[in-house]
Amino acid sequence: MRTLDLYIGRQVLAAMALVLLVLGGLDLLFTIVDELGNTNERYQSFAAIKYVLLIYPRHLYELLPMSALIGALVGLGMLATGNELVVMQVSGVSVRRIVVAVMKPALLVMVLGLVLGEYVAPQLELRAEVGRALASGQEVGLSRFGHWERDGAAFIHFNGIEPEGILHGVSMLVFDEKKRVIRSVEAARAIYVLDAAAQQDSFETSGGVQLERLATEVDTADSAGSASGYWLLENGREIVFIHDTDGNDSIQSEQSEFAAQHWDLDLTPDLLQVLIIDPDVMAMTDLYTYAQRFERQGQNADTYYLSFWKKLLQPLATAILVLVAISFIFGPLREATMGSRVFTAICFGLAFTILQRLIHNMGLVYQLPPLLAVLAPLVLSAALGLFMFRRTT
């Protein structure tokens, strides 16, 4: 039986690899052609090709479920065409045994997807977006209107970011419980400083502080995420508003300027990735951390929980698609031609993708639980596969 499992596994795995090679090659070609159309005097062809190569692992990650579906259908279809499946069943090999043999190469696809989606694609996507923005002379990851963040009673706006931990054009408004502005802060930039680095350097809040030297000691975003730190506001102005406690509308203000000021903000350079890359590309750990931060701030975190559950359950989606492919081979496509099988696999894969995106968007609009929105298309596909199995076995 072990020899039979290896034989079926090799056939299916080879078909999956071939399908991934074809789909991945076409995707790479079309992506390069599309990106070359965005080149100009600053953003040249070499930078465009480099950008495409860096985001390519993310494209492969997205193609894996479809490749597993078509590959399983093609691999088993070749065995069915040669009547090898009939011989196996006549020899006493059960359908369940064949399913287990096919799921083994599918497991390799799931592991590959986990590695690409969690460890490879997010880091390369971040480098790609930063490099593209710098090559184009744009602010990294932001629109021309900048970005707003909330931290408790404070609302923060910044014009530009650098993923290693620098915010440009920072402004902040702090409100009291009566929704009145009690503090306004503006600064040229904010630098993320690790506590370990801060202990080695003393600084004064009013004087010529060598902030450039502090900035060079800040680690990358990955290092920053592993240690606590704080933000350091540079070259700013602070206005404190004092409201009349007698119920009148009179306001007094006190204004001061500073060269550097300590700033505690529940936002690390790791979490700034969400402003640069799409949530669907982020690692699951970062998605969960950012979703929890949104909840602490009393904001809607469904978008990030949806992406989190989608990435977490992608191996299950791959297994279900392979199960559907097997049910097709033992059902309506047993005597079909190879072209019909491939066409059916592509149609079902597209239908599954459309249904998945439709339910996900409906979940966000109607505020359904993100886990339910992710599970719904998987349950429907699994039910279809099991129904077809029951009809053939």
N, C-alpha and C positions, 0 to 999 in steps of 0.2 A: 504493500500500500504506500510505503514511503516513496518508492520509485515512481509510482503513479502520481503522487502529489507533486514531486519535483518536475515531472514531465508536464503536467497541467500548469503548474506555476511558471515554468520557463516560457511556455507558449503565451500565457496571458501577460506576463511581465514584458516579454519582447514586444507584444502588440501595444501595450501601454506606452513603452518607451518610444516606439515608432510614431505613435499618434502624437505624443508630446513633442517629439522632434519636428514633426510636420507643422502642428499648430504653433509651436514656439517660433519656428523659422518664419512662418507667414506673419505672425504678430511682430516679430523683430523687424522684418522688412517694412511693413506698413508703418510702424512707429517711427523708424528712421526717416522714411519719406515725409511723414507728417511733421516731424520735428525740424527737418531741414527747411521746411516752408516758413518757419518762424525765425530764421537767421537774419541778421542784419550786420551793420558795420562793427558793432560791439560783440554781439552774440554770434560767433562764427561757427563754421561747420564742425570743426574739431570739438568745440565745447558742446555742440548739439549731440554729436555721436557719443561723447563721454556721458552726457546726461542720460541718453537712452540706455546705455550699457549699465549704468548704475541703477536705473529703475527696472531693468529687465527681470531680476529675481522676483520682484513683486508681480510682474505679469505671469511668470511661470507659476507662482503660487496660486494665482487666480485660475490658471488653466488646468491645474491638477485634477479637480473633480471631473471636469469634462473629459480629460484624457483617460481617466480611470474608467468612465462610463463607456466611451467608444472603444478603448483598448480591450476591456473585458468582453464586449460584444463581438469584436473582431477576432480575438483569440479563441473564444469558445466557438464562434462561427466557423473558424477553420477546422476545428475538431469535429463539428457537426457535419460540415461539408464532406469530410473524409470518412463519415460514418463511425468515427472513433468513439463518440459519445454513446452510440447505440451498442457498440461492442462492450464498452465499460459497463453499461447497465445490464446487458445480457450476462456478463460475467459476475454479476452480483454487487456491483458498486452502486451504492445508493446516491440519490440526488443530493442528499445532505453532505455526503462525503465529497462530492464534486464542488459543492458550494464552499466547504471549508478549504479545499485546495485552491480555489480561485481567490478567497479572501486573504491568503497568505501574501501574494504579491501586492494586493490592495493595501495591506498593512504597511508595506515598505513605502507606498505612495503617501500614506497618512503620516509616517515619520518624516519623510522628506518635506511634506507640507508644514509640519510643526517646526522643523528647523528653519525653513525659509521664512515662514510667517512670523516667528518669534525672535529669531536671532540675526538673520541675514538681511532681509528686506527692509525692516525699519531703519537700521543704521545707514544702509546704502541710499535709501530714499531721502533721508535727512541730508546726507552729503550732496545728493543730486540737486535737491531744491535750493540749498544754500549756494552751491556752485553756479547754478543757473541764474539765480538772482544777482549774484555778484558779477557774473559775466555780462549780464544785461544792464547793470548799473541801477538796479532797483533795490528798494528796501526788502530785507529778507522776510518772506512769508506774510507780508501785510499788504493791504490795499492802500491806496493813497490817502484814505481817511484814518489810518492807524487802527488801533484795537483798544477796546474797553474790557476791563476786568473788575470783578467785585471781590472785596476782602472784608467781610463783616459789614460795618457801617461805612466803609470807604469805597469809593469808586475811582478806579485808576485808569488813565489813558496814556498810551505811549505810541510814538510815531514809528519806531523801528526796533528790531531786535537782532541780536547776534546769539546763536544757539549756545555759545560757550558761557553765556551769562552776562550780557550787557543789554540794557534797555536805553533807547535814545528818546529824547523829548518827553520826559515823564511829567505828568500832572495828576494831582489827586485832590478829591473833594471828600471831606468827612462830615457825616450828618449825625445829629443827635436823635433821641427817640421821638422828637416832634418833627422830624424830617427837615430840620434847619441846618444850614451849612455852618459848622463851627470851626472848620480848619481848611485851608487851601495851601497846597504845596506844589511848587513847580521846580524842576531840576533839569539840567542839561542831559544828564544820563544817570543810570543806576548800574552798579557793578555788584555781581554776586560774589561774596567773600566767604570762604570756608572758615569755620571757627579755628581750625588748626593753624591756618595762615594768619588769622587775626591775632592769635596769641603771640606770634613772633614779631609783630609789627605794632607799635603804638602810634596813635595819631591823635591830633587835636582837632576839634570841630571848627575852629576858627583860625586859619592860618594857611600857609602854603603847604599843602599835603601832596605828596608824590603819589597820586592815585594811579598813575600809569604803571608804577612799579607794583602796586597791589594787584592791578588787573592782570599782569603777567603771571602772577602766582595762582590765579584761579585755574583750577583743573577744568577738564572737559565736562560736558553735561553728564556723562556716565559717572565720573568721579564725584561730581557734585551731588548726584542722587544718593551716594552711599554715605554721606556725612552731612551733619547739620551745618547751616550757615545762615547768613543774613544778607540783605541788600544794603549797599552804601550809596546814598544819594550824593551827587557831585554838583557843585556850583548851582545852588538853588536859592529859592526865596519862599518863606513861609508866612502866611497871614492867619492869625487867630482871631475869630469873630466872637465877641462877647455880647450875648443877648440880654436885654433888660428882663430881670426876673419879676418885675411888677406887672407884667402883662402888656406893657407898651411895645411898640414896634422898633424902638431905638436900638441901634447896634453900634458897638465900639469895636475897633480893630487894632491889632498890634502886628506890625510887620517887621520881619528880620531876615537877614541874608546869611547864608552859610556856605562854607567851602566843602564840607562833608558832613553827612548826618546819617546816623544808624536808622535803618528802616526794616522793621519786621513785617514780612509779607508771606502769606501762605502760598507761595508759588516758587518753585525751583526751576533751574534751567532744564531739568528733565521734562517738566510739565510744559515748558515752552514749545516742545515738539509739536503739540497739538495745533499750534498756530502756524506751523510750517508745513506739516504733512497731514494728509487726510486721516481721520480716525480709523478708517478701515485698514490703514497701513501700519498703524502703531502696534507695538507689542502688547500682549494681553495684560501684563503687569502694569504698564503705563496707562492703559485704558482704564483699568480698575481703579488705580490711584487717582486719576483725574476725575472719574465719575464720583468717587467718594468726596473729593474736594468740592465738586458742584453741589452735592447733597448737603455738606456742611455749610455752604453759603446760602442754602435755601433755594437753589436754582434747579432747573430741569436737567437731569443727567441721562435721560433716556437714549439720546444719540450715542453716547459713549458706552452705556450698558448694552445697547443693541449691537454695536461693533464688537464688544467684548464677547458676548454670547455667540455671535456669528463665527468668530475666530476659534472660540473654544470648541464649538460643535462642528467645525468643518470636517474633522476626521469621521464623525458620524455621518455627515452628509455624503462623504466619499463612499463609505461602506454601503449606504442605502442606494446610491446610484449604481454601484456594482451589483447589488442584489437585484435591482430592477433589470439590469442587463442580463443577468443569469435567467431571470424569469422570462425574458423575451426569447432567449435561445431555446428554452424548454417549452415554450408556448407558441405564439403565432409566427415567430421567425425561424422555426426549426428547419424548414425547407426553403427558406428565402435565399436570394442571391446575396453576395457580399455587399453589393452596392445598395440593396434595399436595407440591409442591416445598418450600414454606416449612415444612411439617410435617416433611418428611424432613430438612431442614437443621437444624431445632431438635432433632430426635431424635438426629441424628448428633453435633451439637455437645454436647449433654448427655452422650451416651455417651463422647465423647472426654474431656470434663471429669472424669467419674467415673473413667474408666480412668486418666487422668493422676494424679489424687489418690490412687487406690488404689495405683498403682505407686510413687509418691513415698513414701507412708506405709510400704509394704512395704520400700522401700529403707532407710528409717530404722530400722525394726524389725530387719531382717536384715543391716544394715550393708553394703548394696551400695554400690558407688562412686556418688556423687551424679550424675556425668555419665551413667552408664549408666541410672540411674533416670529421668533427664530424657529421654534419647534413646529409650528403649524405646517409649513411646506414639507418639512422632513417627515412628519407623521403621515401626511397625505401620500407622499411618494412611497413610504414604507408600506402603507396599506395597499397601494396598487400592486407593489411587488409581491406581497404575501397573497393577495387575491389571485394573481396569475399563477402563483405556485400551487395553490389549492386546486385550481382547475386542471393542472397538468400532472399532479401527483396523487 
